[in-house]
Amino acid sequence: MKRLVSVLAVMLLLAGCQKSASPVSPRVEHALADLPALVDSCGIPVMQYCYFSPQGDIHHVLRHRDTAFDMAQPIDEQSIFQAASLSKPVFAYIVMRMVDRGEIDLDTPIAEYTDIERFDDPEMARRLTPRMVLSHQTGLPNWAVSPSSDEWPTSRIAFKYPADSCFAYSGEGYAFLQRAVEAIREAPLDAIARKEVFDRFDMPTTSYDWLPGYDTLALTGFNRAGENRGQGRHPRANCAYTLRTNATEYARFLERALLEGEGLSKEAHEEMFTHQVHAQRYADEPRDCDSTVFWCLGFGAVNEDYYWHWGDNGNFKALWLLHPATGEGFVYFTNRATGHDLLNPFLKELTGDDLPLNDWIRN
């Protein structure tokens, strides 16, 4: 009997070890196993990704076999990518922390916190609220002019649609709300983000500004022609597109801040995930792929199953996906303009669902 008990104990121990060593389902395992071939077929120099679930995390770096993509920077889990529009959910979380503290109100006009001098229509600008910005209902264009240009800080902003009339993706709206946040906190964006997010979630090499370490850590980006276009430094911190990070650090934000709601009240966390608007990407051109896509406060949703955001700074592409029902999440960063070419086959394998994200993003 003692021998039988010992054998059973060993078997249970081994079973426990096996479970903890395999944090993915066969479906996810198959999808991740196919990623290297997809990276090669799409000509992506480097992909960095993190998959996480209640059973554990998987971090990996994939490099294209073509030596034509030689880079001076070391390539590993510490490598830094442009996060592009993955900057926005981090900023949205900061705003919701401020809402919890009563520093800002989602439905109070932003004009009560900062100036509206750049707007051609000041009356319309006075209607804009943080909720409209975070859900892309400002009616503003994505950008008045290139946000990295010398002209952008003083460029005139014209409305594309009436405020609060439709979904209209806009970095310009986020930048307007950034000015209000900086005015309220009397601090620049990156200092606010470091206190509210980066220090809290152990993200030491994540920043909206250029950090000295990026000289060696930040990867260069490649266009579709395969030309190395450099690291792409930005002239000023912008909450809509200048974040730099890596998959490991960004995954900590996704898992703890967004999925678990750490640092937010229950009400604020639930509000972030509440559909605010049907995200018909082009207001004048409805498409089939729009039918199940909505926008919450800082990120998108496919029905009430998946939550997501994509990043596109030209030669840097990124995307994250959360599935709250299972506690799973995935984020990836790439350094070539072809970085989203793998979306359809990969997301189908990863989720087992036909998600419309590829068509919504790219067409």
C-alpha positions in Angstrom: 0.0 0.0 0.0 2.8 2.4 0.9 4.4 1.7 -2.5 1.1 2.3 -4.3 0.7 5.7 -2.5 4.3 6.6 -3.4 3.7 5.8 -7.1 0.5 7.8 -7.1 2.2 10.7 -5.5 5.0 10.7 -8.1 2.4 10.4 -10.9 0.5 13.4 -9.5 3.7 15.4 -9.2 4.6 14.6 -12.8 1.1 15.6 -14.0 1.4 18.9 -12.1 4.8 19.5 -13.7 3.5 18.7 -17.1 0.6 21.1 -16.7 2.8 24.0 -15.6 5.3 23.4 -18.4 2.6 23.5 -21.1 0.7 26.8 -20.7 -0.9 26.6 -24.1 -3.7 24.7 -25.7 -3.0 22.5 -28.8 -4.6 25.2 -30.9 -2.4 28.0 -29.6 0.7 25.7 -29.7 0.0 25.0 -33.3 -0.4 28.7 -34.1 2.8 29.7 -32.4 4.7 26.8 -34.1 3.6 28.1 -37.5 4.7 31.7 -36.8 8.4 31.3 -37.9 7.2 30.2 -41.4 4.7 33.1 -41.6 7.5 35.6 -40.5 9.7 34.3 -43.3 6.9 34.3 -45.9 6.0 37.9 -45.1 9.6 39.0 -45.2 9.6 40.3 -41.6 13.1 40.9 -40.3 12.2 40.6 -36.6 9.0 39.7 -34.7 8.9 39.9 -30.9 5.8 38.4 -29.3 4.3 37.4 -25.9 1.3 35.1 -25.4 -0.1 35.0 -21.8 -2.8 33.1 -20.1 -3.7 32.1 -16.5 -1.5 29.0 -17.0 1.7 31.0 -17.9 3.4 33.2 -20.4 5.5 32.6 -23.6 7.9 35.2 -24.9 9.8 34.7 -28.1 11.8 36.5 -30.7 11.7 35.4 -34.4 14.3 36.5 -36.9 14.0 36.2 -40.7 16.6 33.9 -42.2 17.6 36.5 -44.9 20.9 38.1 -44.0 19.9 41.1 -46.1 18.1 42.3 -43.0 21.3 42.8 -41.1 21.0 45.3 -38.2 23.6 46.9 -36.0 21.4 46.4 -32.8 21.3 43.2 -30.8 18.1 41.2 -31.4 16.6 39.6 -28.3 13.7 40.1 -25.8 15.1 43.5 -24.8 15.0 44.9 -28.3 12.8 48.0 -28.6 10.2 48.6 -31.3 8.0 51.6 -32.2 4.6 50.7 -30.7 2.8 53.2 -33.0 -0.9 53.4 -32.0 -0.4 50.9 -29.2 0.5 54.1 -27.5 -3.2 55.0 -27.2 -4.4 52.3 -24.8 -1.7 53.2 -22.3 -2.8 56.8 -22.4 -6.4 55.8 -22.1 -5.6 53.9 -18.9 -3.9 57.0 -17.5 -7.0 59.1 -18.2 -9.2 56.5 -16.5 -6.9 56.6 -13.4 -7.4 60.4 -13.4 -11.2 59.9 -13.7 -11.1 57.7 -10.7 -9.4 60.4 -8.7 -11.7 63.1 -9.9 -9.0 65.0 -11.8 -10.9 64.8 -15.1 -14.4 63.9 -16.1 -15.2 61.8 -19.2 -18.1 64.1 -20.3 -16.7 67.5 -19.3 -15.5 69.6 -22.4 -11.7 69.4 -22.8 -11.8 73.1 -23.4 -12.3 73.6 -19.7 -8.8 72.1 -19.2 -6.8 73.5 -22.1 -6.8 76.0 -25.0 -8.6 75.4 -28.4 -6.5 77.9 -30.4 -5.6 75.5 -33.2 -9.2 74.7 -34.1 -10.9 76.4 -37.1 -14.3 75.9 -35.5 -13.9 76.9 -31.8 -17.6 76.3 -31.1 -17.4 72.7 -32.3 -14.1 72.3 -30.4 -15.8 73.3 -27.2 -18.1 70.2 -27.5 -15.2 67.7 -27.4 -14.9 65.5 -24.3 -12.5 62.9 -23.2 -15.1 60.2 -23.9 -15.3 61.4 -27.5 -11.5 61.3 -27.9 -11.0 57.8 -26.3 -13.8 56.3 -28.5 -12.8 58.3 -31.7 -16.0 60.3 -31.9 -14.5 63.8 -32.2 -15.1 64.2 -35.9 -11.4 65.2 -36.3 -9.0 63.9 -39.0 -6.3 61.5 -38.0 -3.8 64.3 -38.3 -3.9 67.9 -39.5 -0.4 67.5 -40.9 2.3 64.9 -40.2 2.7 64.9 -36.4 6.5 64.6 -36.6 6.8 67.7 -38.8 8.0 71.1 -37.6 4.6 72.6 -38.7 2.4 70.3 -36.7 2.4 72.0 -33.2 0.9 75.2 -34.7 -1.0 73.7 -37.7 -4.7 74.5 -38.0 -7.2 71.7 -37.3 -10.4 71.5 -39.3 -13.2 69.1 -38.4 -13.9 66.3 -40.9 -17.3 65.5 -39.4 -19.5 67.1 -36.7 -18.4 66.2 -33.2 -20.1 63.2 -31.7 -21.7 62.2 -35.0 -19.7 59.1 -36.0 -16.6 57.0 -35.5 -13.6 58.8 -37.0 -10.2 57.5 -36.0 -8.1 60.4 -34.8 -4.6 60.9 -33.4 -5.3 64.6 -33.4 -8.1 64.1 -30.8 -5.7 62.1 -28.5 -3.1 64.9 -28.8 -5.7 67.5 -27.8 -6.6 65.4 -24.7 -2.9 65.0 -24.0 -2.5 68.8 -23.7 -5.3 68.8 -21.1 -3.8 65.9 -19.1 -0.4 67.7 -19.0 -2.1 70.9 -18.0 -4.0 69.2 -15.1 -1.0 67.3 -13.9 1.5 70.2 -14.6 3.9 67.6 -16.0 5.0 66.3 -19.4 3.4 63.1 -20.8 6.3 60.7 -20.2 6.8 61.7 -16.6 3.0 61.2 -16.0 3.2 57.8 -17.8 6.2 56.7 -15.8 4.4 57.3 -12.5 1.0 55.9 -13.6 2.1 53.0 -15.7 5.8 52.2 -16.4 7.0 52.1 -12.8 3.8 50.3 -11.6 4.0 47.5 -14.2 7.8 47.1 -14.4 8.3 48.7 -17.8 11.7 50.3 -17.3 12.6 50.5 -21.0 9.2 51.7 -22.2 8.9 55.4 -23.0 7.0 58.1 -25.1 10.4 59.9 -25.2 13.7 58.8 -26.6 15.7 57.1 -23.9 19.5 57.0 -24.1 19.4 53.2 -24.1 17.5 53.3 -27.3 20.6 54.1 -29.2 21.5 50.4 -29.0 18.2 48.8 -28.2 15.8 50.4 -30.7 15.6 48.4 -33.9 15.6 49.9 -37.3 12.6 49.6 -39.6 12.4 48.3 -43.2 9.9 49.4 -45.9 8.2 47.0 -48.3 11.1 47.3 -50.7 13.3 45.9 -47.9 15.2 49.2 -47.5 16.5 50.0 -44.0 14.8 53.3 -43.0 16.5 53.7 -39.6 15.2 53.9 -36.1 12.9 56.8 -36.8 13.2 59.3 -33.9 10.3 61.5 -33.1 10.7 65.2 -32.3 8.3 65.2 -29.3 6.3 62.8 -27.1 2.8 62.1 -28.4 0.3 59.9 -26.7 -1.0 58.6 -30.0 2.1 57.2 -31.6 5.5 57.7 -30.1 5.6 54.9 -27.5 8.6 52.5 -27.7 8.6 49.3 -25.9 9.0 45.5 -26.2 6.6 42.6 -26.0 7.5 41.5 -22.5 6.9 44.9 -21.0 3.8 45.7 -22.9 2.3 42.4 -22.1 2.6 43.3 -18.4 0.5 46.3 -19.0 -2.1 44.3 -21.0 -2.4 41.6 -18.4 -2.4 43.6 -15.2 -3.8 47.0 -16.3 -6.4 46.0 -18.9 -7.3 42.4 -18.3 -7.2 42.5 -14.5 -7.9 46.2 -14.0 -5.1 46.8 -11.5 -5.0 50.4 -10.5 -8.6 51.1 -11.6 -11.9 51.0 -9.7 -14.3 48.3 -10.8 -16.5 51.0 -12.4 -13.7 52.5 -14.4 -12.4 49.2 -15.5 -15.9 48.1 -16.7 -16.4 51.5 -18.4 -13.2 51.0 -20.4 -14.5 47.8 -21.9 -18.0 49.1 -22.6 -18.9 49.6 -26.3 -19.1 53.4 -27.0 -19.7 53.4 -30.8 -20.1 51.1 -33.8 -16.6 51.4 -35.4 -17.5 51.8 -39.1 -14.0 52.8 -40.1 -14.9 55.0 -43.0 -18.1 56.9 -42.2 -19.1 57.3 -45.8 -18.2 53.8 -46.9 -19.8 50.9 -44.8 -18.1 47.5 -45.3 -19.0 44.0 -44.3 -15.9 43.8 -42.0 -17.3 46.8 -39.9 -20.4 44.9 -38.8 -18.9 43.3 -35.6 -16.3 45.9 -34.7 -17.0 48.5 -31.9 -14.8 51.0 -30.0 -14.5 51.2 -26.3 -12.4 53.7 -24.3 -9.0 53.4 -25.8 -9.3 50.2 -27.9 -11.5 48.2 -30.1 -13.8 45.2 -29.7 -15.1 42.4 -31.8 -18.6 41.9 -30.4 -18.1 41.2 -26.7 -15.5 38.5 -27.2 -12.2 40.0 -28.2 -10.6 43.3 -27.5 -7.7 44.7 -29.5 -5.6 47.5 -31.0 -3.2 47.7 -33.8 -0.2 49.8 -34.5 1.1 51.2 -37.8 4.0 53.6 -38.0 4.8 52.7 -41.6 7.8 50.5 -41.2 6.7 49.3 -37.7 3.6 47.2 -37.3 2.1 45.8 -34.0 -1.1 44.3 -32.6 -2.6 43.0 -29.4 -5.6 40.9 -28.7 -7.3 40.0 -25.4 -9.9 37.4 -24.7 -11.3 38.1 -21.2 -13.4 35.0 -21.1 -10.3 32.8 -21.0 -7.8 35.3 -19.6 -5.7 34.9 -22.8 -3.8 37.7 -24.5 -1.3 38.1 -27.3 0.9 41.0 -28.5 3.5 41.3 -31.2 5.8 43.9 -32.7 7.6 43.8 -36.1 10.0 46.1 -37.9 8.8 46.0 -41.5 5.9 47.5 -43.4 4.8 43.9 -44.1 4.2 43.2 -40.4 0.4 42.9 -40.8 0.5 40.6 -43.8 0.3 37.5 -41.6 -2.9 38.6 -39.7 -5.5 36.5 -41.4 -3.8 33.1 -41.2 -2.3 33.7 -37.8 -5.4 35.0 -36.0 -7.5 32.2 -37.5 -5.1 29.6 -36.0 -4.7 31.4 -32.7 -8.4 32.0 -31.9 -10.2 29.4 -34.1 -12.5 32.3 -35.2 -12.8 34.4 -38.3 -12.0 37.8 -36.9 -12.4 40.8 -39.3 -9.3 42.6 -38.1 -7.2 42.2 -41.2 -9.9 43.6 -43.5 -10.8 46.4 -41.0 -7.2 47.5 -40.6 -5.8 47.1 -44.1 -8.7 47.6 -46.7 
